Amino acid sequence: MKYTYLGRTGLKVSRICLGCMSYGTPAWRPWVLDEEAAQPFFRKAVESGINFFDTADMYSQGVSEEVTGRALKRYARMEEVVLTSKVFFDMGEGPNMSGLSRKHIVQGCEASLRRLGVETIDLYQIHRYDPRVPLEETLAALDQLVRQGKVRYLGASSMFAWQFARALGMAERHGWARFVSMQNHYNLVYREEEREMLPLCEAEGIGVIPWSPLARGMLTGSRKSQKDRASTTRASTDAFADALYDHPSDWDVVEAVKRVSEARGTPMAEVSLAWLLSKPAVTAPIVGATKMEHLEAAIRAVEVQLTADEVKALEAPYQPHPVRGM
């Protein structure tokens, strides 16, 4: 495994981050693995040198955090682990059980700490931007968590670049803890982040940890078309994928990946992840795995070096998209 710094921080993370949405309870989503089935993935990740693990309070409505916390204590040295979680989405039916108010952020963090079984979360992220709450309130609440020692670093997720720039500037003016990472929607099929968000992150020293790096399986070759909903359990139940990947050119990109993959004898997933890892702004793609081959391919991808001609061939079919994933 290779390691790099998360943005301009002194925090070293593996070039692959294990996404833990896949672990929790299948009562939440049918493709989610229960605690027993999840154990081999955490063990393999730790043994392979992965030290970066991403979960969220809303994954399996908290069960993912519980499973993740127990598994890491079992297999890893916690002082070497970089453990993340997120806050924003609904965690109950009450009026204050979602969003980025001071109340929900503080209560959400405290609940996540209990479920994870730790005293401090290494990277605490806002899962989305909340236009209903004054940004000052959100940033002050996050700064409070850092000052209290409940959180070490702060991260953000999908939003417009102007929103992120405003948050960075406001934190700097007030002397508050600042976001050090951006977890955004970025892969070969969806590259709109290259217009503004990635240049902003590079200029400001923000680590980029993309979600959906394999475009819901499209870039692995497991799906033959957007209408192919029977290829995997997740594909058959993932309506969100239809909202993310509906552009006519998407499958042209998939075909380009297939051609490069076949020419060099490297699986499509490894080619797609290697492309992401070649981008200077990208720290570590967040990879979900429900089959061991998924995790093994991600680990191997760290060693794949694409040529300039291969990168050009992979990027050539891309067409501009509407914004997706906010």
VOMI-451443 format. One record per residue (C-alpha): residue in one letter; x negated, y, z negated. Coordinates in steps of 0.5 Angstrom, whole numbers, plus 2048, in hexadecimal, padded with zeros to 3 digits. Example, Ala and Ser with C-alpha at 12.3 -4.5 7.8 and 13.67 -1.06 7.14 Angstrom:
a7E77F77F0s7E57FE7F2
//
This chain:
m800800800k7FE807801y7FF80D7FDt8008157FEy80281B7FAl80981D7F9g8098247FDr8048287F9t8058257F2g8008207EFl80581A7EFk8028157F3v8078107F7s80780A7FBr80980B803i80F807802c8148097FDl8198037FBg8208067FCc8248027F6m82B8047F9s82B7FC7FBy82B7FA7F4g8317FA7EFt8377F77F0p83B7F57F6a8417F77F3w83F7FE7F5r83D7FC7FCp83D7F57FFw8367F5801v8337F77FBl82F7F27F7d8307F07F0e82B7F07EAe8297E97EBa8287EA7F3a8247F07F2q81F7EE7EEp81A7EB7F4f81A7F27F7f8187F67F1r8137F07F0k8107F07F7a8107F87F7v80C7F87F1e8077F37F3s8067F67FAg8047FD7F7i80B8017F7n80B8057F1f81180A7F4f8188087F3d81E80C7F4t82580B7F2a82B8107F0d8318107EBm83680F7F0y8338087F2s8388037F0q83A8087EBg8348087E7v8338007E7s82D8017ECe8298067E7e82A8007E2v8287FB7E6t8227FF7E9g8208017E2r8207FA7DFa81C7F77E5l8177FC7E5k8167FB7DDr8157F47DFy8107F47E5a80D7FB7E5r8087FF7E0m80D8057DFe80880A7DEe8068087E6v80D8087E8v81080F7ECl81780E7EAt81C8127EDs8248137EDk8298187EFv82F81C7EDf83581F7F1f83A81A7F3d8408187EFm83F8147E9g8468147E6e84D8177E8g84D81D7E3p84C8247E5n8448247E3m84281E7E5s83F8207ECg83B8267EFl83582A7ECs83882E7E6r83382F7E0k83882A7DDh8388257E2i8318257E3v82F8257DCq83481F7DAg83281B7E0c82B81B7DFe82C8197D8a8308137DAs82B8117DFl8268117DAr82A80C7D6r82B8087DCl8248087DEg8228077D7v81C80C7D8e81B8137D4t8198167DAi81B8167E2d8158177E6l81981A7ECy82081D7EBq82381F7F1i82A8237F3h82D81E7F8r8308237FCy83182B7FCd83782D7F8p83A8347FBr83F8347F5v83A8367F0p83583C7EFl82E83A7F1e82C83D7EBe8308397E7t82D8327EAl8268347EAa8268377E3a8298307E1l82482C7E4d81E8317E1q82182F7DBl8218287DCv8198297DEr81882D7D7q81B8287D3g8178227D6k81D81E7D8v81A81F7E0r8138207E2y8148237E9l81A8257EDg81D8237F4a8228257F9s8268217FEs82A823805m82B82A806f82A82F80Ba82383280Bw825839809q829836803f822833801a81E839802r82383D7FEa8228387F8l81A8387F9g81A8407F9m81F8417F3a81B83C7EFe81583F7F0r8188467EEh81B8447E8g81583F7E6w8198397E6a8168327E8r8178317EFf81982C7F4v8138287F6s8168237FBm81C822800q81F81C801n82281D808h82681980Ey820818813n81E813818l81D81181Fv824812821y82681881Dr82081D81De82482481Ce820825816e81A82681Ar81D82D81Ce81C831815m81C82C80Fl816829810p81282F812l81583280Cc81282C808e80B82C80Ba80B83480Ae80D833802g80982D801i810829800g80F821800v81481E805i817817803p81C816809w823811808s82580D80Dp81F80C810l821806814a828809816r82C804813g8297FF816m82980181Dl82180281Et8207FB81Bg8247F8821s8297F581Dr82F7F8820k8307F8827s8357FE828q838803823k83F7FF824d83B7F8821r83D7F881Aa83D7F1819s8357F081At8347F1812t8397F280Cr8377F980Ba8387FB813s83F7F8812t8417FC80Cd83D80380Da841808810f83C80D80Ea83880B814d83D80C819a83D814817l835814817y83481081Ed839812823h834815828p83481282Fs82C81382Fd82B80F829w82B80882Cd82680B831v82180C82Bv823805829e821802830a81A806830v819803829k81A7FC82Br8157FD831v81080082Ds8117FA828e8117F582Ea80A7F8831r8067F882Bg8097F2827t80B7F6821p8137F581Em8177FB820a8187FD818e8107FD818v81080281Es81580681Bl812807814a80B808817w80E80E81Bl811811815l80B810811s807813817k80A81A816p80681F811a80C82180Dv80E81A80Bt80C817805a810811804p81680E808i81B80B803v81C804805g822800803a8217F8803t8267F3802k8227ED806m81B7EC804e8197ED80Bh81B7F480Bl8177F6805e8117F2808a8127F680Fa8127FD80Bi80B7FB807r8087F980Ea80A7FF811v80580380De7FF800811v802801818q7FF80681Cl803809822t7FF80C828a80181382Bd80480F831e80880B82Cv80B811828k80C81582Fa81080F831l81480E82Be81681582Ba817816832p81F814832y82181982Dq82781E82Ep829823829h82E821824p834824820v831825819r83381E815g83281C80Em83382280A
//
